[in-house]
Amino acid sequence: TRTGVLKPYIRISDLESMLDGRFLRCHRSFLINMDETEGLFPQGFLMTDGVTVPVKRDKRTVLKRTFESYCFEKLRERER
């Protein structure tokens, strides 16, 4: 978060189901807010605070498509 790292005491899959569509599970232990992402790079997602969050290698293509779709949808909303 903007104020620091959150360490919830619930399973990440349960937390993931509580959050809206701007959150993406990019690794076993990481959820990212796609609104706070600069982009997807070979090392992982670069966040606006400069932190790089790793990406599961076998899910990279799916995560990239999901992130791109989210970004395109945000652009479409701005045009309306």
N, C-alpha and C positions, 0 to 999 in steps of 0.2 A: 504494500500500500504506500501511499505518499508519506505516511507517518512511520512506517517500519514494517517489519515482517510479522505476519500473523501466524500463530501456531494453534490452530483449533484442536480441540480434543474429541473430534469425530472423524470418521473415515473420510478420506478425500472424495470418494465416490458419493457419499451422502452430501457433502458440501457442494460438490459439483451439481448435483440435482437441485439444490436450493437456489443456485445462481442463475442469472439470466443469460441470454445468448451472446453477450459480449465477453464472456469468460470461456477460455479454451484450456483443456487439459493437454499440455504439450509433452508431459513426461510423467512417470509414475508418481512423482512427489511434487509436481508443480501445476498450478492453475495460473493463467495469465489473464489480465484484463486487456483485450485487444485494443481498447481505446488508449491505452498507455504504452503502445508498442510502436517503435520506430520502423521495424521491419524484420523479416526473417533472413538471416545470414547463415553461412555454412556452420558457424559455431552455435547458432540457436537464435532465439528471439532477442533482439536488442530492445530493452525497455527505455522509456524516456528518461529515467534516472541514471542511465549508463550501465545498468546491470544486464548481463547476458544470461538468459534462461535456457538451459539445454533442451534439445528436442530429441524425442525417441527416433532413432535412425529408421526403423522399419515403418514409422508412421509419417515421415517427413513429407512425402508427396500429398497425403491426405490433409495434413495440417496446413501445408502451403495452400492447397485449394480452399480449405475452410477459411483461412485468413484472407485470401484474395477475395473470396465471395463476400465476406463481411465488409471489407474495405469498399468494394464496388457498391454494395447496398447502402453504405453510409453516404457515398457520393450521390447516389440517386435520391436519397432523402433530402440532401442539401439543395438539389436542383428543383425540388417541388415547391 
